[in-house]
Every structure is written in C-alpha cells, then in structure tokens.
C-alpha cells in the first residue's frame, strides 16, 4: 500500500480502547437502523419515470436515516454528516470529523429484490477513515474495521488473498453512478476489456463496497473504479487496507478522496493490475 495512505489511516485512530467502544456502538446503531430496510425487501419495485425511481430510493434511505442519524449524532455530536446522495462529486472533506453514511448501499438492487445491498457508516477524521461498519441485513453479516486495528467479519480477522498471478485472479469493477459522461463510460469499458484479456474472471456490478469486502476477505484479488463518491469507497478502502491490501489509483499513485480513479488489490497482483489498467 502507498505509505501515505497507510500512515494516514493509522494516525487517524484514537486510543484502542476508545475506538473499539465507538466501533461497537456504531455497529449497534447500524444494525438497529437496517431492520426496517430488511422488512421492506422482497418485492420487485419498477419505476416508470426517473422521478418515481428517485422517490423509491429516497424512501429506502429515509427509513434507515430516521434511526441511524440521531444515534450516530449522539455518539459524535460534533461530527459533520455526509450522505451518499449529498456528495455525488466526492472529493475532500473539510478538516475535522465526519460521518460518511450510505443508508442503502446498492439501493437499486434492493428495489429489484436482488440481495447485494448493505448499510454503511464510516467515521472520517481529516479525510482518513477511522472506523467503518458494513452490515448486510439479509444475512446478518457485519464487516468492521478500525484504523490500525484490523478488519473483521463477525469477529473473524480478514486477510487479503495471497495470489500472485493476475491471470488466475478474480477482479471486479462497479458503475460509480448512472449518467456518467461518455468519455468516462468509454474509459470504464476499455478497462474492462483490458482486464478480460489479463485476469481469470471479471465481475461487474454494484455496489462497490461489497466488492471491496470480498477483496478484504480474500475471495477476489482486486477492485477498481473510476470517479465515485466517498460513501462508495471509504468503507471498503479501510477494510482492504486493514486486511493487508494495497490502495492506490489505477496507475499506482497514492489515492485520496480527490483522485479520479481507485484500485484496491492483494499485494501479489497490485503491480500487474496497475499495468493492465494503465494501458
């Protein structure tokens, strides 16, 4: 991992006892807030217009935020607040602490009765993630990470893949958002083509966070994305970093929330992945 990212993550941490307690409280808040979203799941919801779609997405967000926002505010009263839909352009946050929250990561999947969605909450200090919780309400699984304290799935420590051959690796990418500029869509398409040539299997789906959880757990070897919002990338970036992975831009440069590309990979395939994505 680029040294600057590792150092930034580590120095963002509080003393271990205080962050561990805060992480446990954050996890409890996320679990409680996800229950109504789980109850809404099951029927395919089709929209006839973009307005109907946005209203359905917003309704899912609201049932989570009605519970989650006050609980997180109680935990960190002076922290700012960023929801996924409020920060589509991503970029750096002002200095200080912020809750970066996606109340329904993979919301469109929820509406289509697909199981790939989650509720996430990440505490960010001076643009570095301090802790994160990624809860999958349908399975009850919870991914957590503390800066400098490791990444876990339901209490079991995570470790990225030991693979060293990109040609034997599973890799993934995600659509950052609908209606991207044509030049960016073509860039994404070209990168998928290059990975088809070099990797064993290429997975393309939303949401980004669940691909990154798979990288952290060693199930797949790499994830990349162009552009994207903070709520898409910060939770998974911390999970992968704390599981021993490398975080960079797609050309191997240090990644920040201002970067226009993102790569998270197992160390043994990181260099090959950057070479493929830089062609």
C-alpha positions as CSV (number, residue, x, y, z in Angstrom):
1,X,0.0,0.0,0.0
2,X,1.3,3.5,-0.7
3,X,3.0,4.7,2.5
4,X,0.9,7.9,2.7
5,X,-2.4,6.0,2.9
6,X,-1.1,3.5,5.5
7,X,0.3,6.3,7.6
8,X,-2.9,8.4,7.3
9,X,-5.2,5.5,8.3
10,X,-3.0,4.6,11.3
11,X,-2.6,8.2,12.6
12,X,-6.4,8.8,12.3
13,X,-7.0,6.3,15.1
14,X,-8.0,7.1,18.7
15,X,-6.5,5.1,21.5
16,X,-7.5,1.5,21.0
17,X,-10.0,1.3,23.9
18,X,-12.0,4.4,22.9
19,X,-12.2,3.5,19.2
20,X,-13.1,-0.1,20.0
21,X,-16.0,1.1,22.1
22,X,-17.1,3.6,19.5
23,X,-17.0,0.9,16.8
24,X,-19.2,-1.4,18.9
25,X,-21.7,1.4,19.4
26,X,-21.6,2.3,15.7
27,X,-22.3,-1.3,14.8
28,X,-25.3,-1.5,17.2
29,X,-26.7,1.7,15.6
30,X,-26.2,0.4,12.0
31,X,-27.8,-2.9,12.9
32,X,-30.8,-1.2,14.5
33,X,-31.3,1.1,11.6
34,X,-31.1,-1.6,9.0
35,X,-34.1,-3.6,10.4
36,X,-36.8,-1.5,8.6
37,X,-35.0,-1.8,5.3
38,X,-34.8,-5.6,5.7
39,X,-38.6,-5.6,6.3
40,X,-39.2,-3.6,3.1
41,X,-37.2,-6.2,1.0
42,X,-38.8,-8.8,-1.2
43,X,-40.9,-7.4,-4.0
44,X,-39.6,-6.0,-7.3
45,X,-40.2,-2.3,-7.5
46,X,-40.3,-0.9,-11.0
47,X,-40.4,2.8,-11.8
48,X,-41.9,4.4,-14.9
49,X,-40.0,7.6,-14.6
50,X,-36.8,8.9,-13.1
51,X,-38.8,10.8,-10.6
52,X,-40.5,7.6,-9.4
53,X,-37.2,5.9,-9.1
54,X,-35.7,8.7,-7.0
55,X,-38.7,8.7,-4.7
56,X,-38.4,5.0,-4.2
57,X,-34.7,5.2,-3.5
58,X,-35.3,8.1,-1.1
59,X,-38.0,6.2,0.8
60,X,-35.5,3.4,1.5
61,X,-32.9,5.9,2.7
62,X,-35.3,7.7,5.0
63,X,-36.4,4.6,6.9
64,X,-32.7,3.9,7.8
65,X,-31.7,7.5,8.4
66,X,-34.6,8.2,10.8
67,X,-33.0,5.7,13.2
68,X,-29.3,6.0,12.2
69,X,-28.7,9.7,12.1
70,X,-29.8,10.5,15.7
71,X,-27.9,7.5,17.1
72,X,-24.7,8.5,15.3
73,X,-25.1,12.1,16.3
74,X,-25.3,11.0,19.9
75,X,-22.1,9.1,19.6
76,X,-20.2,12.0,18.0
77,X,-22.2,15.2,18.4
78,X,-19.7,17.5,16.8
79,X,-19.1,15.4,13.7
80,X,-20.4,16.6,10.3
81,X,-22.7,14.5,8.2
82,X,-22.5,13.3,4.6
83,X,-25.0,11.0,3.0
84,X,-24.3,9.2,-0.3
85,X,-26.8,11.2,-2.3
86,X,-25.4,14.5,-1.0
87,X,-21.9,14.1,-2.3
88,X,-22.0,12.7,-5.8
89,X,-18.9,14.6,-6.7
90,X,-16.9,13.1,-3.9
91,X,-13.7,15.0,-3.2
92,X,-12.0,16.0,0.0
93,X,-14.0,17.0,3.1
94,X,-13.2,19.9,5.3
95,X,-10.9,19.1,8.2
96,X,-12.4,17.6,11.3
97,X,-14.7,14.6,11.9
98,X,-17.5,13.5,9.6
99,X,-19.9,10.6,9.4
100,X,-20.0,9.3,5.9
101,X,-23.1,7.2,5.5
102,X,-24.8,5.2,2.9
103,X,-28.2,4.2,4.3
104,X,-28.8,1.7,1.4
105,X,-25.6,0.9,-0.4
106,X,-26.8,-0.9,-3.5
107,X,-30.2,0.7,-3.1
108,X,-31.3,-0.1,-6.7
109,X,-30.6,-3.8,-6.0
110,X,-32.9,-3.6,-3.0
111,X,-35.7,-2.3,-5.2
112,X,-35.2,-5.1,-7.7
113,X,-35.3,-7.8,-5.0
114,X,-31.6,-8.5,-5.5
115,X,-29.6,-9.4,-2.4
116,X,-26.5,-7.3,-2.9
117,X,-27.0,-4.3,-0.7
118,X,-25.9,-3.1,2.7
119,X,-26.0,-0.3,5.3
120,X,-22.7,1.5,5.9
121,X,-21.4,4.1,8.3
122,X,-17.8,5.4,8.4
123,X,-16.2,7.9,10.7
124,X,-13.7,10.0,8.9
125,X,-11.2,12.3,10.5
126,X,-9.2,14.8,8.4
127,X,-10.1,12.8,5.2
128,X,-8.9,9.5,6.7
129,X,-11.4,6.7,7.7
130,X,-11.1,6.0,11.5
131,X,-13.6,3.2,11.6
132,X,-16.3,1.6,9.5
133,X,-19.3,-0.7,9.7
134,X,-20.8,-2.5,6.7
135,X,-23.9,-4.5,7.6
136,X,-25.7,-6.9,5.3
137,X,-29.2,-7.2,6.7
138,X,-30.3,-10.2,4.7
139,X,-27.5,-12.4,6.0
140,X,-26.8,-10.7,9.3
141,X,-23.1,-10.4,8.5
142,X,-21.2,-7.4,9.6
143,X,-17.8,-6.2,8.3
144,X,-15.9,-3.8,10.6
145,X,-12.5,-2.1,10.6
146,X,-10.5,0.2,12.8
147,X,-7.6,2.3,11.5
148,X,-4.6,0.4,12.8
149,X,-6.7,-2.3,14.4
150,X,-7.5,-4.8,11.6
151,X,-10.6,-5.7,9.6
152,X,-13.1,-8.3,10.7
153,X,-16.2,-10.2,9.5
154,X,-18.3,-11.1,12.6
155,X,-15.3,-11.1,14.8
156,X,-13.1,-13.2,12.4
157,X,-10.0,-11.3,11.2
158,X,-9.8,-10.8,7.5
159,X,-6.7,-11.2,5.3
160,X,-6.5,-10.4,1.6
161,X,-5.6,-13.1,-1.0
162,X,-2.1,-14.4,-1.3
163,X,-2.5,-14.8,-5.1
164,X,0.5,-13.6,-7.2
165,X,-0.8,-14.2,-10.7
166,X,-3.4,-11.8,-12.2
167,X,-4.2,-14.5,-14.8
168,X,-5.5,-16.7,-12.0
169,X,-7.3,-13.9,-10.2
170,X,-10.9,-12.7,-9.9
171,X,-11.3,-9.0,-10.2
172,X,-14.2,-6.6,-10.1
173,X,-15.4,-3.1,-11.0
174,X,-18.6,-1.1,-10.4
175,X,-20.6,1.6,-12.1
176,X,-20.0,4.7,-9.9
177,X,-23.4,6.3,-10.8
178,X,-25.8,6.5,-13.7
179,X,-25.5,9.1,-16.5
180,X,-21.7,9.3,-16.4
181,X,-20.1,11.4,-19.2
182,X,-19.5,9.5,-22.3
183,X,-15.7,9.7,-22.1
184,X,-15.8,8.1,-18.6
185,X,-18.1,5.4,-19.7
186,X,-15.7,4.6,-22.6
187,X,-12.8,4.6,-20.1
188,X,-14.6,2.1,-17.9
189,X,-15.5,-0.1,-20.9
190,X,-11.9,-0.1,-22.1
191,X,-10.6,-1.0,-18.7
192,X,-13.0,-4.0,-18.5
193,X,-11.8,-5.1,-21.9
194,X,-8.1,-5.0,-20.8
195,X,-9.0,-7.0,-17.6
196,X,-10.8,-9.6,-19.7
197,X,-7.5,-10.1,-21.5
198,X,-5.4,-10.4,-18.4
199,X,-7.5,-11.7,-15.5
200,X,-9.2,-15.0,-14.9
201,X,-12.7,-13.6,-14.3
202,X,-14.1,-10.0,-14.3
203,X,-17.2,-9.2,-12.2
204,X,-19.1,-6.0,-13.0
205,X,-21.9,-5.0,-10.6
206,X,-23.0,-2.5,-7.9
207,X,-22.3,-1.8,-5.1
208,X,-18.6,-1.1,-4.8
209,X,-18.5,-1.7,-1.1
210,X,-19.4,-5.4,-1.4
211,X,-16.7,-6.0,-4.0
212,X,-14.2,-4.3,-1.6
213,X,-15.4,-6.5,1.3
214,X,-14.7,-9.5,-1.0
215,X,-11.1,-8.2,-1.6
216,X,-10.6,-7.8,2.1
217,X,-11.9,-11.3,2.8
218,X,-9.5,-12.8,0.1
219,X,-12.4,-14.0,-2.1
220,X,-11.3,-11.9,-5.0
221,X,-8.0,-10.2,-5.8
222,X,-8.8,-6.7,-6.9
223,X,-11.4,-4.0,-7.4
224,X,-11.1,-0.8,-9.4
225,X,-13.4,2.1,-10.2
226,X,-13.2,5.5,-12.0
227,X,-14.5,8.5,-10.2
228,X,-17.1,7.7,-7.5
229,X,-18.3,9.1,-4.3
230,X,-16.7,8.9,-0.8
231,X,-19.5,6.7,0.5
232,X,-18.7,4.2,-2.3
233,X,-15.1,3.9,-1.5
234,X,-14.1,4.9,2.1
235,X,-15.7,1.9,3.9
236,X,-14.1,-0.7,1.6
237,X,-10.8,1.2,1.4
238,X,-10.4,0.9,5.2
239,X,-11.5,-2.8,5.1
240,X,-8.9,-3.7,2.4
241,X,-6.1,-1.6,4.0
242,X,-6.6,-3.2,7.4
243,X,-6.7,-6.7,5.8
244,X,-3.3,-6.2,4.3
245,X,-4.3,-4.9,0.8
246,X,-2.9,-2.1,-1.3
247,X,-4.9,1.1,-2.1
248,X,-3.9,3.4,-4.9
249,X,-5.1,5.0,-8.1
250,X,-5.3,2.8,-11.1
251,X,-1.8,3.9,-12.2
252,X,-0.3,3.1,-8.8
253,X,-0.2,6.6,-7.4
254,X,-1.3,7.3,-3.8
255,X,-5.1,7.5,-3.6
256,X,-7.1,10.3,-1.8
257,X,-10.8,11.2,-2.0
258,X,-9.9,13.7,-4.7
259,X,-8.4,11.1,-7.0
260,X,-10.2,10.3,-10.3
261,X,-9.6,6.5,-10.0
262,X,-9.3,3.9,-7.3
263,X,-7.7,0.5,-7.1
264,X,-7.7,-1.9,-4.1
265,X,-5.7,-5.1,-4.6
266,X,-3.9,-8.0,-3.0
267,X,-0.2,-7.1,-2.8
268,X,0.8,-10.0,-5.1
269,X,-1.3,-8.7,-8.1
270,X,-1.3,-5.0,-7.5
271,X,1.6,-4.2,-9.9
272,X,0.0,-6.3,-12.6
273,X,-3.4,-4.7,-12.1
274,X,-1.9,-1.2,-12.4
275,X,-0.1,-2.2,-15.6
276,X,-3.3,-3.6,-17.1
277,X,-5.3,-0.5,-16.1
278,X,-2.7,1.9,-17.4
279,X,-2.6,0.5,-21.0
